[in-house]
Amino acid sequence: MSGAKWEANPEAELLCRWGKSPHDRGDTSGDGSCPDIWELDNGDIAVIGADLTTSYQGRLPRGVSIDPGESMVIIPRSAILAAKADIPDV
């Protein structure tokens, strides 16, 4: 690893959904809303879920932090399990 700080690229485009859609999993109210997991065209991953940064900020384990400009996003277990087959090994 080069030691350069990773930065999210706001120009990256959504490339493909990992797993089933929220509708297919039954994790949405039917209005097309989250939660979802997407691979971006630069290889990074976008997670759409509930922003619970404030709820977790005071109870993070030692060595874990949420820096300014970051959020802790929670998705249902079913979303990550549905994406498992689409997640590459490398």
Backbone atoms as SQL, in Angstrom:
CREATE TABLE atoms (id INTEGER PRIMARY KEY, chain TEXT, resi INTEGER, resn TEXT, atom TEXT, x REAL, y REAL, z REAL);
INSERT INTO atoms VALUES
  (1, 'A', 1, 'MET', 'N', 0.842, -1.185, 0.000),
  (2, 'A', 1, 'MET', 'CA', 0.000, 0.000, 0.000),
  (3, 'A', 1, 'MET', 'C', 0.880, 1.238, 0.000),
  (4, 'A', 2, 'SER', 'N', 0.472, 2.245, -0.719),
  (5, 'A', 2, 'SER', 'CA', 1.317, 3.400, -0.948),
  (6, 'A', 2, 'SER', 'C', 1.351, 4.378, 0.220),
  (7, 'A', 3, 'GLY', 'N', 0.388, 4.359, 1.100),
  (8, 'A', 3, 'GLY', 'CA', 0.338, 5.308, 2.192),
  (9, 'A', 3, 'GLY', 'C', -0.447, 6.562, 1.852),
  (10, 'A', 4, 'ALA', 'N', -0.858, 6.703, 0.602),
  (11, 'A', 4, 'ALA', 'CA', -1.668, 7.851, 0.209),
  (12, 'A', 4, 'ALA', 'C', -3.062, 7.703, 0.796),
  (13, 'A', 5, 'LYS', 'N', -3.615, 8.812, 1.260),
  (14, 'A', 5, 'LYS', 'CA', -4.953, 8.792, 1.842),
  (15, 'A', 5, 'LYS', 'C', -6.002, 8.556, 0.759),
  (16, 'A', 6, 'TRP', 'N', -6.899, 7.611, 1.019),
  (17, 'A', 6, 'TRP', 'CA', -8.006, 7.345, 0.093),
  (18, 'A', 6, 'TRP', 'C', -8.996, 8.495, 0.185),
  (19, 'A', 7, 'GLU', 'N', -9.513, 8.891, -0.951),
  (20, 'A', 7, 'GLU', 'CA', -10.569, 9.892, -1.002),
  (21, 'A', 7, 'GLU', 'C', -11.640, 9.424, -1.961),
  (22, 'A', 8, 'ALA', 'N', -12.887, 9.600, -1.566),
  (23, 'A', 8, 'ALA', 'CA', -14.006, 9.242, -2.430),
  (24, 'A', 8, 'ALA', 'C', -14.024, 10.161, -3.645),
  (25, 'A', 9, 'ASN', 'N', -14.318, 9.587, -4.803),
  (26, 'A', 9, 'ASN', 'CA', -14.393, 10.347, -6.041),
  (27, 'A', 9, 'ASN', 'C', -15.855, 10.698, -6.317),
  (28, 'A', 10, 'PRO', 'N', -16.236, 11.959, -6.173),
  (29, 'A', 10, 'PRO', 'CA', -17.629, 12.337, -6.396),
  (30, 'A', 10, 'PRO', 'C', -18.064, 12.252, -7.856),
  (31, 'A', 11, 'GLU', 'N', -17.121, 12.030, -8.754),
  (32, 'A', 11, 'GLU', 'CA', -17.434, 11.899, -10.177),
  (33, 'A', 11, 'GLU', 'C', -17.717, 10.458, -10.585),
  (34, 'A', 12, 'ALA', 'N', -17.420, 9.481, -9.716),
  (35, 'A', 12, 'ALA', 'CA', -17.629, 8.067, -10.042),
  (36, 'A', 12, 'ALA', 'C', -19.117, 7.802, -10.267),
  (37, 'A', 13, 'GLU', 'N', -19.391, 6.915, -11.201),
  (38, 'A', 13, 'GLU', 'CA', -20.772, 6.582, -11.568),
  (39, 'A', 13, 'GLU', 'C', -21.172, 5.225, -10.988),
  (40, 'A', 14, 'LEU', 'N', -22.455, 5.062, -10.716),
  (41, 'A', 14, 'LEU', 'CA', -22.973, 3.759, -10.305),
  (42, 'A', 14, 'LEU', 'C', -22.828, 2.797, -11.474),
  (43, 'A', 15, 'LEU', 'N', -22.175, 1.666, -11.244),
  (44, 'A', 15, 'LEU', 'CA', -21.913, 0.704, -12.312),
  (45, 'A', 15, 'LEU', 'C', -22.883, -0.470, -12.255),
  (46, 'A', 16, 'CYS', 'N', -22.934, -1.159, -11.111),
  (47, 'A', 16, 'CYS', 'CA', -23.842, -2.306, -11.009),
  (48, 'A', 16, 'CYS', 'C', -24.227, -2.574, -9.560),
  (49, 'A', 17, 'ARG', 'N', -25.455, -3.003, -9.390),
  (50, 'A', 17, 'ARG', 'CA', -25.965, -3.358, -8.066),
  (51, 'A', 17, 'ARG', 'C', -25.349, -4.679, -7.639),
  (52, 'A', 18, 'TRP', 'N', -24.977, -4.774, -6.376),
  (53, 'A', 18, 'TRP', 'CA', -24.548, -6.044, -5.801),
  (54, 'A', 18, 'TRP', 'C', -25.749, -6.640, -5.075),
  (55, 'A', 19, 'GLY', 'N', -26.165, -7.802, -5.526),
  (56, 'A', 19, 'GLY', 'CA', -27.298, -8.476, -4.903),
  (57, 'A', 19, 'GLY', 'C', -28.619, -8.072, -5.512),
  (58, 'A', 20, 'LYS', 'N', -29.676, -8.494, -4.857),
  (59, 'A', 20, 'LYS', 'CA', -31.032, -8.199, -5.308),
  (60, 'A', 20, 'LYS', 'C', -31.422, -6.776, -4.938),
  (61, 'A', 21, 'SER', 'N', -32.404, -6.260, -5.632),
  (62, 'A', 21, 'SER', 'CA', -32.904, -4.921, -5.320),
  (63, 'A', 21, 'SER', 'C', -33.633, -4.942, -3.973),
  (64, 'A', 22, 'PRO', 'N', -33.789, -3.778, -3.349),
  (65, 'A', 22, 'PRO', 'CA', -34.535, -3.718, -2.097),
  (66, 'A', 22, 'PRO', 'C', -35.942, -4.308, -2.234),
  (67, 'A', 23, 'HIS', 'N', -36.575, -4.111, -3.380),
  (68, 'A', 23, 'HIS', 'CA', -37.905, -4.681, -3.609),
  (69, 'A', 23, 'HIS', 'C', -37.857, -6.201, -3.615),
  (70, 'A', 24, 'ASP', 'N', -36.862, -6.757, -4.310),
  (71, 'A', 24, 'ASP', 'CA', -36.744, -8.216, -4.384),
  (72, 'A', 24, 'ASP', 'C', -36.466, -8.843, -3.024),
  (73, 'A', 25, 'ARG', 'N', -35.747, -8.112, -2.145),
  (74, 'A', 25, 'ARG', 'CA', -35.437, -8.620, -0.805),
  (75, 'A', 25, 'ARG', 'C', -36.567, -8.368, 0.177),
  (76, 'A', 26, 'GLY', 'N', -37.484, -7.479, -0.152),
  (77, 'A', 26, 'GLY', 'CA', -38.553, -7.121, 0.773),
  (78, 'A', 26, 'GLY', 'C', -38.106, -6.131, 1.832),
  (79, 'A', 27, 'ASP', 'N', -37.046, -5.361, 1.546),
  (80, 'A', 27, 'ASP', 'CA', -36.480, -4.413, 2.505),
  (81, 'A', 27, 'ASP', 'C', -36.898, -2.977, 2.246),
  (82, 'A', 28, 'THR', 'N', -37.977, -2.782, 1.525),
  (83, 'A', 28, 'THR', 'CA', -38.412, -1.419, 1.228),
  (84, 'A', 28, 'THR', 'C', -39.924, -1.340, 1.358),
  (85, 'A', 29, 'SER', 'N', -40.392, -0.143, 1.549),
  (86, 'A', 29, 'SER', 'CA', -41.832, 0.078, 1.730),
  (87, 'A', 29, 'SER', 'C', -42.582, 0.109, 0.405),
  (88, 'A', 30, 'GLY', 'N', -41.862, -0.046, -0.696),
  (89, 'A', 30, 'GLY', 'CA', -42.516, -0.043, -1.998),
  (90, 'A', 30, 'GLY', 'C', -42.392, 1.264, -2.739),
  (91, 'A', 31, 'ASP', 'N', -41.679, 2.229, -2.154),
  (92, 'A', 31, 'ASP', 'CA', -41.538, 3.528, -2.810),
  (93, 'A', 31, 'ASP', 'C', -40.195, 3.690, -3.527),
  (94, 'A', 32, 'GLY', 'N', -39.482, 2.585, -3.730),
  (95, 'A', 32, 'GLY', 'CA', -38.214, 2.633, -4.448),
  (96, 'A', 32, 'GLY', 'C', -37.043, 3.094, -3.593),
  (97, 'A', 33, 'SER', 'N', -37.217, 3.082, -2.284),
  (98, 'A', 33, 'SER', 'CA', -36.172, 3.592, -1.407),
  (99, 'A', 33, 'SER', 'C', -35.118, 2.541, -1.092),
  (100, 'A', 34, 'CYS', 'N', -34.126, 2.970, -0.320),
  (101, 'A', 34, 'CYS', 'CA', -32.999, 2.138, 0.067),
  (102, 'A', 34, 'CYS', 'C', -33.473, 0.929, 0.879),
  (103, 'A', 35, 'PRO', 'N', -32.629, 0.105, 1.347),
  (104, 'A', 35, 'PRO', 'CA', -31.171, 0.092, 1.310),
  (105, 'A', 35, 'PRO', 'C', -30.632, -0.651, 0.097),
  (106, 'A', 36, 'ASP', 'N', -29.398, -0.320, -0.286),
  (107, 'A', 36, 'ASP', 'CA', -28.827, -0.912, -1.493),
  (108, 'A', 36, 'ASP', 'C', -27.306, -0.866, -1.436),
  (109, 'A', 37, 'ILE', 'N', -26.657, -1.689, -2.261),
  (110, 'A', 37, 'ILE', 'CA', -25.199, -1.734, -2.371),
  (111, 'A', 37, 'ILE', 'C', -24.848, -1.683, -3.852),
  (112, 'A', 38, 'TRP', 'N', -23.957, -0.761, -4.221),
  (113, 'A', 38, 'TRP', 'CA', -23.575, -0.584, -5.625),
  (114, 'A', 38, 'TRP', 'C', -22.061, -0.523, -5.777),
  (115, 'A', 39, 'GLU', 'N', -21.554, -1.105, -6.853),
  (116, 'A', 39, 'GLU', 'CA', -20.169, -0.928, -7.247),
  (117, 'A', 39, 'GLU', 'C', -20.116, 0.289, -8.161),
  (118, 'A', 40, 'LEU', 'N', -19.111, 1.133, -7.944),
  (119, 'A', 40, 'LEU', 'CA', -18.926, 2.302, -8.788),
  (120, 'A', 40, 'LEU', 'C', -17.972, 1.971, -9.927),
  (121, 'A', 41, 'ASP', 'N', -17.963, 2.799, -10.949),
  (122, 'A', 41, 'ASP', 'CA', -17.122, 2.515, -12.113),
  (123, 'A', 41, 'ASP', 'C', -15.628, 2.593, -11.819),
  (124, 'A', 42, 'ASN', 'N', -15.247, 3.111, -10.648),
  (125, 'A', 42, 'ASN', 'CA', -13.832, 3.137, -10.262),
  (126, 'A', 42, 'ASN', 'C', -13.478, 2.003, -9.301),
  (127, 'A', 43, 'GLY', 'N', -14.446, 1.112, -9.024),
  (128, 'A', 43, 'GLY', 'CA', -14.208, -0.026, -8.147),
  (129, 'A', 43, 'GLY', 'C', -14.606, 0.205, -6.704),
  (130, 'A', 44, 'ASP', 'N', -14.866, 1.444, -6.310),
  (131, 'A', 44, 'ASP', 'CA', -15.330, 1.712, -4.950),
  (132, 'A', 44, 'ASP', 'C', -16.765, 1.226, -4.789),
  (133, 'A', 45, 'ILE', 'N', -17.233, 1.190, -3.556),
  (134, 'A', 45, 'ILE', 'CA', -18.564, 0.675, -3.237),
  (135, 'A', 45, 'ILE', 'C', -19.404, 1.786, -2.611),
  (136, 'A', 46, 'ALA', 'N', -20.644, 1.907, -3.052),
  (137, 'A', 46, 'ALA', 'CA', -21.601, 2.846, -2.468),
  (138, 'A', 46, 'ALA', 'C', -22.642, 2.044, -1.698),
  (139, 'A', 47, 'VAL', 'N', -22.897, 2.457, -0.462),
  (140, 'A', 47, 'VAL', 'CA', -23.897, 1.807, 0.374),
  (141, 'A', 47, 'VAL', 'C', -24.976, 2.828, 0.686),
  (142, 'A', 48, 'ILE', 'N', -26.208, 2.469, 0.417),
  (143, 'A', 48, 'ILE', 'CA', -27.351, 3.324, 0.706),
  (144, 'A', 48, 'ILE', 'C', -28.083, 2.697, 1.885),
  (145, 'A', 49, 'GLY', 'N', -28.219, 3.454, 2.953),
  (146, 'A', 49, 'GLY', 'CA', -28.875, 2.929, 4.142),
  (147, 'A', 49, 'GLY', 'C', -29.234, 4.051, 5.095),
  (148, 'A', 50, 'ALA', 'N', -29.517, 3.678, 6.326),
  (149, 'A', 50, 'ALA', 'CA', -29.891, 4.646, 7.354),
  (150, 'A', 50, 'ALA', 'C', -28.629, 5.248, 7.971),
  (151, 'A', 51, 'ASP', 'N', -28.540, 6.571, 7.999),
  (152, 'A', 51, 'ASP', 'CA', -27.406, 7.267, 8.607),
  (153, 'A', 51, 'ASP', 'C', -27.603, 7.278, 10.127),
  (154, 'A', 52, 'LEU', 'N', -26.822, 6.450, 10.824),
  (155, 'A', 52, 'LEU', 'CA', -26.904, 6.374, 12.283),
  (156, 'A', 52, 'LEU', 'C', -25.623, 6.865, 12.945),
  (157, 'A', 53, 'THR', 'N', -24.929, 7.771, 12.272),
  (158, 'A', 53, 'THR', 'CA', -23.673, 8.300, 12.776),
  (159, 'A', 53, 'THR', 'C', -23.824, 8.836, 14.200),
  (160, 'A', 54, 'THR', 'N', -24.792, 9.670, 14.421),
  (161, 'A', 54, 'THR', 'CA', -24.994, 10.271, 15.738),
  (162, 'A', 54, 'THR', 'C', -25.276, 9.212, 16.797),
  (163, 'A', 55, 'SER', 'N', -26.053, 8.204, 16.453),
  (164, 'A', 55, 'SER', 'CA', -26.403, 7.158, 17.412),
  (165, 'A', 55, 'SER', 'C', -25.190, 6.345, 17.864),
  (166, 'A', 56, 'TYR', 'N', -24.209, 6.159, 16.973),
  (167, 'A', 56, 'TYR', 'CA', -23.044, 5.333, 17.288),
  (168, 'A', 56, 'TYR', 'C', -21.827, 6.129, 17.734),
  (169, 'A', 57, 'GLN', 'N', -21.800, 7.423, 17.496),
  (170, 'A', 57, 'GLN', 'CA', -20.601, 8.240, 17.718),
  (171, 'A', 57, 'GLN', 'C', -20.002, 8.057, 19.112),
  (172, 'A', 58, 'GLY', 'N', -20.797, 8.007, 20.144),
  (173, 'A', 58, 'GLY', 'CA', -20.291, 7.914, 21.509),
  (174, 'A', 58, 'GLY', 'C', -20.025, 6.504, 21.996),
  (175, 'A', 59, 'ARG', 'N', -20.247, 5.494, 21.169),
  (176, 'A', 59, 'ARG', 'CA', -20.061, 4.114, 21.634),
  (177, 'A', 59, 'ARG', 'C', -19.301, 3.236, 20.649),
  (178, 'A', 60, 'LEU', 'N', -18.371, 3.845, 19.934),
  (179, 'A', 60, 'LEU', 'CA', -17.540, 3.100, 18.999),
  (180, 'A', 60, 'LEU', 'C', -16.432, 2.363, 19.760),
  (181, 'A', 61, 'PRO', 'N', -16.044, 1.184, 19.289),
  (182, 'A', 61, 'PRO', 'CA', -14.938, 0.473, 19.927),
  (183, 'A', 61, 'PRO', 'C', -13.623, 1.243, 19.780),
  (184, 'A', 62, 'ARG', 'N', -12.696, 0.960, 20.669),
  (185, 'A', 62, 'ARG', 'CA', -11.362, 1.581, 20.604),
  (186, 'A', 62, 'ARG', 'C', -10.762, 1.370, 19.214),
  (187, 'A', 63, 'GLY', 'N', -10.185, 2.412, 18.663),
  (188, 'A', 63, 'GLY', 'CA', -9.555, 2.338, 17.353),
  (189, 'A', 63, 'GLY', 'C', -10.495, 2.581, 16.185),
  (190, 'A', 64, 'VAL', 'N', -11.772, 2.795, 16.459),
  (191, 'A', 64, 'VAL', 'CA', -12.757, 3.062, 15.411),
  (192, 'A', 64, 'VAL', 'C', -13.198, 4.515, 15.548),
  (193, 'A', 65, 'SER', 'N', -13.228, 5.223, 14.434),
  (194, 'A', 65, 'SER', 'CA', -13.672, 6.614, 14.486),
  (195, 'A', 65, 'SER', 'C', -14.495, 6.932, 13.250),
  (196, 'A', 66, 'ILE', 'N', -15.322, 7.919, 13.378),
  (197, 'A', 66, 'ILE', 'CA', -16.084, 8.454, 12.250),
  (198, 'A', 66, 'ILE', 'C', -15.599, 9.888, 12.092),
  (199, 'A', 67, 'ASP', 'N', -14.785, 10.096, 11.079),
  (200, 'A', 67, 'ASP', 'CA', -14.174, 11.405, 10.875),
  (201, 'A', 67, 'ASP', 'C', -15.164, 12.401, 10.285),
  (202, 'A', 68, 'PRO', 'N', -14.857, 13.688, 10.410),
  (203, 'A', 68, 'PRO', 'CA', -15.699, 14.696, 9.765),
  (204, 'A', 68, 'PRO', 'C', -15.828, 14.376, 8.274),
  (205, 'A', 69, 'GLY', 'N', -17.012, 14.484, 7.761),
  (206, 'A', 69, 'GLY', 'CA', -17.267, 14.169, 6.360),
  (207, 'A', 69, 'GLY', 'C', -17.624, 12.712, 6.135),
  (208, 'A', 70, 'GLU', 'N', -17.568, 11.885, 7.191),
  (209, 'A', 70, 'GLU', 'CA', -17.935, 10.476, 7.080),
  (210, 'A', 70, 'GLU', 'C', -19.234, 10.218, 7.838),
  (211, 'A', 71, 'SER', 'N', -19.899, 9.136, 7.468),
  (212, 'A', 71, 'SER', 'CA', -21.121, 8.723, 8.144),
  (213, 'A', 71, 'SER', 'C', -21.096, 7.221, 8.349),
  (214, 'A', 72, 'MET', 'N', -21.744, 6.763, 9.398),
  (215, 'A', 72, 'MET', 'CA', -21.945, 5.335, 9.596),
  (216, 'A', 72, 'MET', 'C', -23.316, 5.005, 9.032),
  (217, 'A', 73, 'VAL', 'N', -23.323, 4.161, 8.010),
  (218, 'A', 73, 'VAL', 'CA', -24.561, 3.803, 7.332),
  (219, 'A', 73, 'VAL', 'C', -24.874, 2.351, 7.650),
  (220, 'A', 74, 'ILE', 'N', -26.081, 2.097, 8.083),
  (221, 'A', 74, 'ILE', 'CA', -26.521, 0.760, 8.462),
  (222, 'A', 74, 'ILE', 'C', -27.440, 0.208, 7.386),
  (223, 'A', 75, 'ILE', 'N', -27.185, -1.048, 6.993),
  (224, 'A', 75, 'ILE', 'CA', -28.045, -1.751, 6.043),
  (225, 'A', 75, 'ILE', 'C', -28.487, -3.066, 6.672),
  (226, 'A', 76, 'PRO', 'N', -29.582, -3.633, 6.221),
  (227, 'A', 76, 'PRO', 'CA', -30.025, -4.892, 6.793),
  (228, 'A', 76, 'PRO', 'C', -29.111, -6.047, 6.377),
  (229, 'A', 77, 'ARG', 'N', -29.025, -7.037, 7.220),
  (230, 'A', 77, 'ARG', 'CA', -28.226, -8.235, 6.941),
  (231, 'A', 77, 'ARG', 'C', -28.610, -8.833, 5.589),
  (232, 'A', 78, 'SER', 'N', -29.884, -8.808, 5.265),
  (233, 'A', 78, 'SER', 'CA', -30.343, -9.400, 4.008),
  (234, 'A', 78, 'SER', 'C', -29.685, -8.740, 2.799),
  (235, 'A', 79, 'ALA', 'N', -29.361, -7.441, 2.894),
  (236, 'A', 79, 'ALA', 'CA', -28.725, -6.738, 1.769),
  (237, 'A', 79, 'ALA', 'C', -27.317, -7.259, 1.516),
  (238, 'A', 80, 'ILE', 'N', -26.526, -7.437, 2.563),
  (239, 'A', 80, 'ILE', 'CA', -25.157, -7.916, 2.372),
  (240, 'A', 80, 'ILE', 'C', -25.139, -9.390, 1.987),
  (241, 'A', 81, 'LEU', 'N', -26.051, -10.177, 2.536),
  (242, 'A', 81, 'LEU', 'CA', -26.119, -11.596, 2.153),
  (243, 'A', 81, 'LEU', 'C', -26.539, -11.753, 0.695),
  (244, 'A', 82, 'ALA', 'N', -27.457, -10.910, 0.241),
  (245, 'A', 82, 'ALA', 'CA', -27.886, -10.966, -1.156),
  (246, 'A', 82, 'ALA', 'C', -26.763, -10.537, -2.098),
  (247, 'A', 83, 'ALA', 'N', -25.830, -9.713, -1.611),
  (248, 'A', 83, 'ALA', 'CA', -24.723, -9.226, -2.434),
  (249, 'A', 83, 'ALA', 'C', -23.533, -10.176, -2.425),
  (250, 'A', 84, 'LYS', 'N', -23.527, -11.137, -1.533),
  (251, 'A', 84, 'LYS', 'CA', -22.363, -12.011, -1.347),
  (252, 'A', 84, 'LYS', 'C', -21.846, -12.626, -2.653),
  (253, 'A', 85, 'ALA', 'N', -22.728, -13.101, -3.495),
  (254, 'A', 85, 'ALA', 'CA', -22.309, -13.733, -4.747),
  (255, 'A', 85, 'ALA', 'C', -21.674, -12.741, -5.724),
  (256, 'A', 86, 'ASP', 'N', -21.996, -11.463, -5.588),
  (257, 'A', 86, 'ASP', 'CA', -21.472, -10.439, -6.491),
  (258, 'A', 86, 'ASP', 'C', -20.173, -9.795, -5.987),
  (259, 'A', 87, 'ILE', 'N', -19.775, -10.083, -4.765),
  (260, 'A', 87, 'ILE', 'CA', -18.572, -9.487, -4.201),
  (261, 'A', 87, 'ILE', 'C', -17.354, -10.289, -4.639),
  (262, 'A', 88, 'PRO', 'N', -16.432, -9.669, -5.382),
  (263, 'A', 88, 'PRO', 'CA', -15.265, -10.409, -5.860),
  (264, 'A', 88, 'PRO', 'C', -14.331, -10.794, -4.717),
  (265, 'A', 89, 'ASP', 'N', -13.565, -11.860, -4.926),
  (266, 'A', 89, 'ASP', 'CA', -12.590, -12.304, -3.930),
  (267, 'A', 89, 'ASP', 'C', -11.378, -11.387, -3.882),
  (268, 'A', 90, 'VAL', 'N', -11.080, -10.701, -4.968),
  (269, 'A', 90, 'VAL', 'CA', -9.945, -9.766, -4.995),
  (270, 'A', 90, 'VAL', 'C', -10.351, -8.474, -5.640);
